[in-house]
Amino acid sequence: MKDVVEQLSSYKSVHLNPANIKTHFVGIPLIIWSLFLLLGMVRFDTPGGQVSLAMVFTLIVLVYYLWLHARLAIGMVVFILPVLYTSEAMVASPHALWIAVSVFVVGWIFQLIGHQYEKAKPAFVDDLNQLLIGPLFLMAEVYFALGWEKSLEQEIAPIARRKRMALETAKAG
């Protein structure tokens, strides 16, 4: 399995344009929230009470992030728990499905607009795992902006630029 440096540098290689990154700060949270709402609609009973697929997914994804990078995983917990809470609260709405689908579409519109600035295809096109790395990438960007995890930033940035140059060379050739 690829380590966090390889995962983040692959993602960053098609997210170098600041305008693209800004659109992702809107689009990715919208997509995540809508997916959590959809997953929250799938519920099952356990001896401890009702559990949703969103709760199970949250646990699995947070363990994956912890495996990749413990400090970034802490930030992801701070982000994901309110997303889980608010999406679980919305499940009871009679319009939950339409809300989830609408928010999902709006989120992807932001993503696609961002990639017009970038002039590069989304990372998940070549590696579906990058769908899970997008949120972690945004958390890393927050950490970098706060001056945290500078060694990680210094490690992934040159790799990302080399990967991007290779992509552009392959595209031109």
BAFI-3210 file (N, C-alpha, C; in Angstrom, 3 decimals, decimal comma, padded with zeros to 6 digits):
// residues 173
n [1|2|3|4|5|6|7|8|9|10|11|12|13|14|15|16|17|18|19|20|21|22|23|24|25|26|27|28|29|30|31|32|33|34|35|36|37|38|39|40|41|42|43|44|45|46|47|48|49|50|51|52|53|54|55|56|57|58|59|60|61|62|63|64|65|66|67|68|69|70|71|72|73|74|75|76|77|78|79|80|81|82|83|84|85|86|87|88|89|90|91|92|93|94|95|96|97|98|99|100|101|102|103|104|105|106|107|108|109|110|111|112|113|114|115|116|117|118|119|120|121|122|123|124|125|126|127|128|129|130|131|132|133|134|135|136|137|138|139|140|141|142|143|144|145|146|147|148|149|150|151|152|153|154|155|156|157|158|159|160|161|162|163|164|165|166|167|168|169|170|171|172|173]
n.u [000,845|000,466|002,372|001,797|003,182|003,547|000,856|-000,218|001,480|000,882|-001,790|-001,486|-000,085|-001,902|-003,160|-002,100|-002,675|-003,715|-006,382|-007,827|-007,443|-008,826|-011,480|-011,807|-011,854|-014,421|-015,971|-015,190|-015,860|-018,672|-019,350|-018,522|-020,219|-022,714|-022,451|-022,191|-024,725|-026,271|-025,225|-025,985|-028,664|-028,873|-029,499|-029,073|-030,007|-028,382|-027,170|-026,504|-028,033|-029,352|-027,350|-025,683|-024,673|-023,001|-021,759|-020,227|-018,585|-017,230|-015,660|-013,995|-012,658|-011,369|-009,593|-007,990|-006,881|-005,485|-003,622|-002,186|-001,217|-000,836|-001,076|-002,369|-004,679|-005,894|-006,810|-008,636|-010,526|-011,591|-012,800|-014,546|-016,329|-018,305|-019,459|-020,524|-022,335|-024,134|-025,095|-026,304|-028,334|-029,874|-030,934|-033,518|-035,157|-037,814|-036,987|-034,438|-033,039|-033,198|-031,917|-029,357|-028,557|-028,664|-026,762|-024,513|-024,239|-023,774|-021,357|-019,668|-019,756|-018,264|-015,804|-015,245|-015,114|-012,832|-010,890|-010,858|-009,436|-007,031|-006,367|-006,019|-006,794|-008,986|-007,575|-008,575|-009,247|-007,204|-006,617|-008,637|-008,473|-007,665|-009,920|-010,395|-008,170|-008,368|-009,848|-007,959|-005,787|-006,719|-006,833|-004,125|-003,248|-004,411|-003,002|-000,398|-000,724|-001,033|001,470|002,246|003,543|005,621|007,831|006,639|005,285|007,490|008,531|006,544|005,929|008,071|008,055|005,457|005,538|007,404|005,975|003,850|005,155|006,001|003,497|002,615|004,585|004,163|001,596|002,032|003,666]
n.v [-001,188|002,251|004,894|007,855|010,048|009,366|009,109|011,714|013,300|012,375|013,200|015,971|016,559|017,048|019,165|021,831|024,421|027,346|028,328|026,063|024,505|026,068|025,789|023,147|023,177|023,884|022,106|019,390|019,094|019,406|017,201|015,102|015,479|015,045|012,382|011,149|011,663|010,134|007,557|007,468|006,944|004,270|001,939|-000,172|-002,476|-003,020|-004,739|-002,608|-000,516|001,494|001,666|003,406|003,107|005,189|005,717|003,403|003,576|005,946|005,147|003,215|004,774|006,696|005,063|004,243|006,748|007,260|005,226|006,124|008,725|009,930|012,522|014,108|012,638|013,300|015,891|015,205|013,822|015,929|017,304|015,362|014,357|016,450|016,528|013,963|014,065|016,180|015,225|012,847|013,922|015,053|012,914|012,192|013,944|014,374|015,003|014,154|012,508|013,980|016,306|015,310|014,390|016,783|018,407|016,841|017,015|019,790|019,964|018,441|020,051|022,263|020,928|020,206|022,714|023,678|021,973|022,919|025,278|024,136|022,574|019,855|016,422|015,024|013,471|010,950|009,654|008,081|006,581|005,229|005,272|007,790|009,255|008,999|010,272|012,947|014,502|014,238|015,485|018,143|018,634|018,428|020,662|022,690|022,306|022,906|025,615|026,626|026,395|023,949|020,612|021,018|019,607|017,451|018,805|019,857|017,531|016,387|018,341|018,760|016,207|016,077|018,131|017,020|014,761|016,014|017,324|015,084|014,057|016,145|016,076|013,535|013,936|015,899|014,548]
n.w [000,000|-000,729|000,780|002,849|001,763|-000,932|-001,701|-001,172|-002,759|-005,310|-005,472|-005,147|-007,459|-009,488|-008,499|-008,283|-008,902|-007,320|-007,495|-008,197|-005,917|-004,064|-005,004|-004,402|-001,658|-001,219|-002,805|-002,079|000,769|000,496|-001,114|000,550|002,780|001,562|000,747|003,232|004,204|002,417|002,987|005,620|005,473|005,209|007,472|010,336|012,888|015,990|018,913|020,550|019,663|016,942|014,011|011,468|008,030|007,434|009,872|010,208|007,942|008,579|010,761|009,526|007,566|009,160|010,582|008,453|007,709|010,074|009,956|007,742|008,496|011,561|012,810|010,864|010,786|013,194|012,690|010,723|012,207|013,683|011,615|010,412|012,403|013,022|010,453|010,248|012,402|011,635|009,195|009,994|011,542|009,561|008,219|009,008|007,671|005,339|002,843|002,502|000,630|-001,797|-000,997|-000,436|-003,007|-004,480|-003,139|-003,571|-006,394|-006,697|-005,297|-007,006|-009,255|-008,407|-008,153|-010,832|-012,039|-010,780|-011,876|-014,442|-014,172|-013,441|-015,601|-015,773|-015,367|-012,844|-009,907|-009,165|-011,485|-012,468|-010,243|-008,027|-005,245|-004,662|-004,226|-001,517|-000,609|-001,246|000,793|002,879|001,725|001,624|004,380|004,940|003,509|005,055|007,445|006,490|005,835|008,354|009,282|010,167|010,030|008,177|007,183|005,900|003,880|002,487|001,554|-000,119|-002,086|-004,115|-005,306|-006,278|-008,195|-009,991|-010,811|-012,088|-014,168|-015,600|-016,355|-018,042|-019,996|-021,090|-022,052|-024,002|-025,746]
ca.u [000,000|001,243|002,446|001,141|003,925|003,208|-000,559|-000,420|002,193|000,081|-002,955|-001,035|000,428|-002,974|-003,780|-001,058|-003,251|-004,425|-007,826|-008,352|-007,456|-009,927|-012,759|-011,855|-012,231|-015,888|-016,539|-014,959|-016,745|-020,056|-019,466|-018,419|-021,448|-023,814|-022,239|-022,523|-026,181|-026,741|-024,852|-026,763|-030,005|-028,786|-029,410|-029,340|-030,075|-027,359|-027,533|-026,299|-028,918|-029,246|-026,082|-025,805|-023,509|-022,110|-020,965|-019,247|-017,644|-016,415|-014,675|-013,027|-011,852|-010,489|-008,511|-007,107|-006,126|-004,565|-002,536|-001,381|-000,540|-001,580|-001,397|-003,420|-005,906|-006,530|-007,563|-009,763|-011,552|-012,222|-013,655|-015,546|-017,379|-019,454|-020,101|-021,335|-023,431|-025,139|-025,733|-027,188|-029,506|-030,664|-031,521|-034,951|-035,903|-038,474|-036,316|-033,020|-032,454|-033,038|-030,884|-028,065|-028,236|-028,415|-025,469|-023,498|-024,072|-023,124|-019,963|-018,928|-019,620|-017,086|-014,621|-014,987|-014,658|-011,435|-009,999|-010,716|-008,293|-005,835|-006,103|-005,578|-007,911|-009,008|-006,653|-009,226|-009,414|-006,169|-006,495|-009,864|-008,124|-007,492|-011,174|-010,205|-007,018|-008,767|-010,069|-006,697|-005,000|-007,192|-006,383|-002,690|-003,121|-004,715|-001,837|000,715|-001,026|-000,828|002,883|002,433|003,938|006,416|008,689|005,785|005,074|008,743|008,753|005,594|005,867|008,913|007,595|004,245|005,934|008,015|004,888|003,091|005,976|005,928|002,170|002,565|005,468|003,449|000,444|002,540|004,359]
ca.v [000,000|003,486|005,684|009,172|010,938|008,990|009,428|013,166|013,879|012,060|014,077|017,353|016,743|017,595|020,219|022,829|025,742|027,805|028,447|024,705|024,094|026,798|025,161|021,867|023,447|023,938|020,909|018,142|018,979|019,190|015,809|014,237|015,594|014,395|010,929|010,730|011,670|008,943|006,378|007,513|006,415|002,811|001,730|-001,523|-002,597|-003,779|-004,818|-001,297|000,473|001,632|002,116|003,700|002,810|006,356|005,525|002,339|004,154|006,904|004,390|002,609|005,819|007,297|004,101|004,357|007,992|007,070|004,402|006,941|009,848|010,126|013,929|014,527|011,927|014,076|016,943|014,583|013,550|017,219|017,622|014,341|014,166|017,340|016,100|012,794|014,515|016,957|014,375|011,933|014,702|015,340|011,669|012,161|014,833|013,680|015,408|013,829|011,992|015,088|017,198|014,642|014,388|018,175|018,838|016,056|017,605|021,098|019,685|018,035|021,221|022,992|020,144|020,295|024,088|023,732|021,299|023,775|026,141|023,296|021,972|018,480|015,568|014,712|012,409|009,646|009,040|007,054|005,822|005,472|005,545|009,234|009,813|009,070|011,133|014,356|015,159|014,274|016,525|019,443|018,781|018,721|022,058|023,505|022,183|023,648|027,047|026,967|026,215|022,613|019,533|021,603|018,591|016,706|019,678|019,931|016,238|016,074|019,370|018,493|014,971|016,442|018,894|016,080|013,943|016,870|017,503|013,820|014,009|017,107|015,578|012,416|014,497|016,629|013,630]
ca.w [000,000|-000,853|002,008|002,784|000,868|-002,306|-001,923|-001,228|-003,901|-006,502|-005,474|-005,351|-008,818|-010,326|-007,679|-008,046|-009,133|-006,111|-007,733|-008,138|-004,508|-003,417|-005,356|-003,701|-000,264|-001,213|-003,405|-001,345|001,938|000,064|-001,557|001,731|003,569|000,844|000,821|004,593|004,297|001,700|003,772|006,860|005,216|005,333|008,918|010,811|014,343|016,695|020,336|021,171|019,054|015,485|013,447|010,033|007,205|007,556|011,090|009,920|006,987|009,321|011,534|008,599|006,936|010,166|010,832|007,289|007,845|011,192|009,440|006,832|009,165|012,813|013,102|009,931|011,179|014,272|012,006|010,029|013,231|013,981|010,468|010,083|013,412|012,754|009,208|010,601|013,276|010,895|008,179|010,721|011,945|008,366|007,706|009,328|006,778|004,226|001,604|002,664|-000,605|-002,746|-000,459|-000,645|-004,442|-004,882|-002,572|-004,280|-007,730|-006,525|-004,936|-008,191|-010,139|-007,910|-008,501|-012,263|-012,307|-010,333|-012,814|-015,620|-013,842|-013,356|-016,907|-015,508|-014,958|-011,412|-009,498|-009,048|-012,803|-012,588|-008,999|-007,245|-003,853|-004,513|-003,685|-000,062|-000,320|-001,406|002,089|003,631|001,063|002,114|005,766|004,862|003,081|006,239|008,329|005,892|005,967|009,768|009,599|010,743|009,105|007,088|006,572|004,974|002,721|001,731|000,926|-001,193|-003,140|-005,291|-005,953|-007,018|-009,384|-010,943|-011,372|-012,997|-015,374|-016,341|-016,972|-019,141|-021,045|-021,717|-022,770|-025,162|-026,647]
c.u [000,890|001,229|001,865|001,861|003,575|001,761|-000,768|000,303|001,465|-001,119|-002,546|-000,573|-000,633|-003,793|-002,718|-001,587|-004,044|-005,938|-008,493|-008,466|-008,600|-011,278|-012,911|-012,216|-013,741|-016,451|-016,378|-015,808|-018,216|-020,279|-019,430|-019,717|-022,601|-023,666|-022,561|-024,038|-026,758|-026,437|-025,632|-028,169|-030,044|-028,503|-029,681|-029,283|-028,926|-027,805|-027,385|-027,203|-028,714|-027,890|-026,318|-024,527|-022,512|-021,215|-019,870|-018,166|-016,697|-015,310|-013,590|-012,095|-010,899|-009,347|-007,497|-006,254|-005,111|-003,366|-001,610|-000,574|-001,342|-001,976|-002,448|-004,741|-006,631|-007,368|-008,772|-010,879|-012,321|-013,153|-014,824|-016,647|-018,539|-020,190|-021,025|-022,544|-024,523|-025,831|-026,674|-028,466|-030,440|-031,377|-033,034|-035,791|-036,570|-037,815|-034,837|-032,366|-032,209|-031,980|-029,504|-027,645|-027,895|-027,055|-024,321|-023,198|-023,364|-021,650|-019,129|-018,806|-018,408|-015,796|-014,255|-014,551|-013,185|-010,484|-009,926|-009,561|-006,993|-005,397|-005,480|-006,791|-007,847|-008,146|-007,306|-009,404|-008,402|-006,054|-007,691|-009,585|-007,948|-008,775|-011,097|-009,076|-007,382|-009,022|-008,784|-005,768|-005,415|-006,765|-004,891|-002,468|-003,426|-003,522|-000,671|000,507|-000,820|000,631|003,188|002,869|004,730|007,313|007,891|005,557|006,328|009,067|007,823|005,636|006,781|008,508|006,371|004,597|006,575|006,945|004,094|003,861|005,951|004,582|002,095|003,443|004,799|002,277|000,888|003,131|003,475]
c.v [001,252|004,256|007,078|010,118|010,634|009,362|010,929|013,800|013,562|012,990|015,513|017,598|017,270|018,639|021,247|024,256|026,179|027,940|027,075|024,245|024,796|026,168|023,822|022,041|023,637|022,590|019,644|018,063|018,771|017,737|014,868|014,280|014,876|012,874|010,387|010,701|010,436|007,669|006,309|006,976|004,888|002,509|000,277|-001,538|-003,454|-003,890|-003,475|-000,213|000,517|002,192|002,377|003,283|003,975|006,223|004,487|002,872|005,129|006,186|003,814|003,662|006,463|006,357|004,154|005,629|007,896|006,252|005,238|008,004|010,250|011,583|014,481|013,860|012,661|015,205|016,388|014,223|014,835|017,633|016,643|014,214|015,156|016,988|014,918|013,217|015,229|016,124|013,367|012,663|014,951|014,101|011,637|013,046|014,029|013,986|015,032|013,359|013,114|016,077|016,595|014,700|015,803|018,668|018,117|016,679|018,953|020,911|019,309|019,166|022,045|022,257|020,313|021,697|024,215|023,094|022,007|024,757|025,348|022,781|020,585|017,682|015,310|013,487|011,036|008,933|007,890|006,156|006,145|005,762|007,052|009,926|009,925|010,028|012,610|015,059|015,275|015,332|017,912|019,676|019,090|020,177|023,026|023,484|023,006|025,151|027,525|026,819|024,864|021,651|020,067|020,565|017,730|017,522|019,731|018,617|016,019|017,078|019,067|017,214|015,275|017,201|017,979|015,207|014,754|017,093|016,240|013,670|014,930|016,681|014,444|012,911|015,187|015,684|012,686]
c.w [000,000|000,460|001,784|001,826|-000,586|-002,639|-002,100|-002,415|-005,211|-006,604|-005,796|-006,790|-009,781|-009,550|-007,293|-008,191|-007,894|-006,300|-007,675|-006,682|-003,772|-003,753|-004,637|-002,224|-000,121|-001,662|-002,582|-000,076|001,568|-000,355|-000,361|002,527|002,875|000,873|002,211|004,793|003,598|002,485|005,085|006,700|005,300|006,802|009,248|012,326|014,857|018,141|021,068|020,630|017,561|015,092|011,967|009,315|007,253|008,791|010,867|008,985|007,681|010,070|010,630|008,016|007,946|010,543|009,686|007,381|008,979|010,753|008,547|007,573|010,402|013,045|012,136|010,289|012,302|013,668|011,291|011,003|013,530|012,844|010,342|011,131|013,249|011,458|009,496|011,425|012,477|009,826|008,838|011,159|010,757|007,816|007,915|008,408|005,661|002,874|001,603|001,366|-001,610|-002,288|-000,730|-002,115|-004,917|-004,394|-003,275|-005,649|-007,626|-006,174|-006,145|-009,206|-009,714|-008,290|-009,974|-012,681|-011,923|-011,318|-014,160|-015,399|-013,940|-014,721|-016,744|-015,041|-013,451|-011,100|-009,498|-010,384|-012,980|-011,365|-008,108|-005,778|-003,606|-004,068|-002,164|000,311|-000,443|-000,084|002,924|003,044|001,552|003,552|005,796|004,453|004,233|007,184|007,789|006,046|007,407|010,199|010,241|009,646|007,904|006,416|005,583|003,707|001,851|001,032|-000,271|-002,347|-004,325|-006,034|-006,815|-008,293|-010,438|-011,605|-012,389|-014,292|-016,238|-017,040|-018,183|-020,309|-021,809|-022,562|-024,072|-026,209|-027,270]
res [m|k|d|v|v|e|q|l|s|s|y|k|s|v|h|l|n|p|a|n|i|k|t|h|f|v|g|i|p|l|i|i|w|s|l|f|l|l|l|g|m|v|r|f|d|t|p|g|g|q|v|s|l|a|m|v|f|t|l|i|v|l|v|y|y|l|w|l|h|a|r|l|a|i|g|m|v|v|f|i|l|p|v|l|y|t|s|e|a|m|v|a|s|p|h|a|l|w|i|a|v|s|v|f|v|v|g|w|i|f|q|l|i|g|h|q|y|e|k|a|k|p|a|f|v|d|d|l|n|q|l|l|i|g|p|l|f|l|m|a|e|v|y|f|a|l|g|w|e|k|s|l|e|q|e|i|a|p|i|a|r|r|k|r|m|a|l|e|t|a|k|a|g]
***
